[in-house]
Amino acid sequence: MSSHGEVSWETLRRQIRSLENTLESEITTYAKLCTSVSTAYSSNGKLSERTITESREVEERIEDNLKQLSLQVDQIYRLLQTSSVAPTGSMTHACNRHKEVLQEYERDFKRTRISLRECEQRASLLSSVRSEISSFKSSQIASEQDRHLNDRSSINSSHRLADDVLGQAYETRYQFSNQRRTLFNSNSRMGSVIATVPGVNSLISMINSRRRRDTLILATVAGGCTFMLLLLTFR
């Protein structure tokens, strides 16, 4: 391998090792964030928005560095294959090791991300259930209050109706009492008139006697006429 090739090889090796160290640190940080999220969910069923935001930022950096590392591993393989000098066993081993490390990082990152997403989904579902329960309780309280208000309105309506009926009863009783007093006063005045005017009783008695006499005469005449008609009819 030429001197220029050896420099390129060493440059790529340094870049790859630097990315591997960065990814090692970032994936460790990401795993700790996932553990923090899981612990928070287990304790109170809630997730910290700050922790979620921080985990998203770390995810983006890891994804970018994994893509960059994948490109550089491919590049060092091409360099090894296109070199005019046959690669040594240590170089081939180094390339294979870089590829294995890349695959390990990708696997660890995917596993941690899946675990974090599942935890977020459970927290979201739990939050939704809690919200629905809270809404249901609020609606139940509102319905109970509405029922009490309706019952109170019905009771007040019944009281008003009872008051109206009692008022009408008292009014009717008052009118009957007035009529009774009016009749009593009329009878009293009539009695007073009869008692104070001389001869009124005698006059009334004479009128009644004459009325009875006239009635008797009319009845006798009517009976006689009827008898005569019957005789004439059957002769």
Buried (B, 14 or more C-beta within 10 A) or exposed (E): BEEEBEEBBEEBBEBBEEBBEBBBEBBEBBBEBBBBBBEBBEEEBEBBEEBBEBBEEBBEBBEEBBEBBBEBBEBBBEBBEEBEEEBEEEBEEBBEEBBEBBEBBBEBBEEBBEBBEEBBEBBEEBEEEEEEEEEEEEEEEEEEEEEEEEEEEEEEEEEEEEEEEEEEEEEEEEEEEEEEEEEEEEEEEEEEEEEEEEEEEEEEEEEEEEEEEEEEEEEEEEEEEEEEEEEEEEE
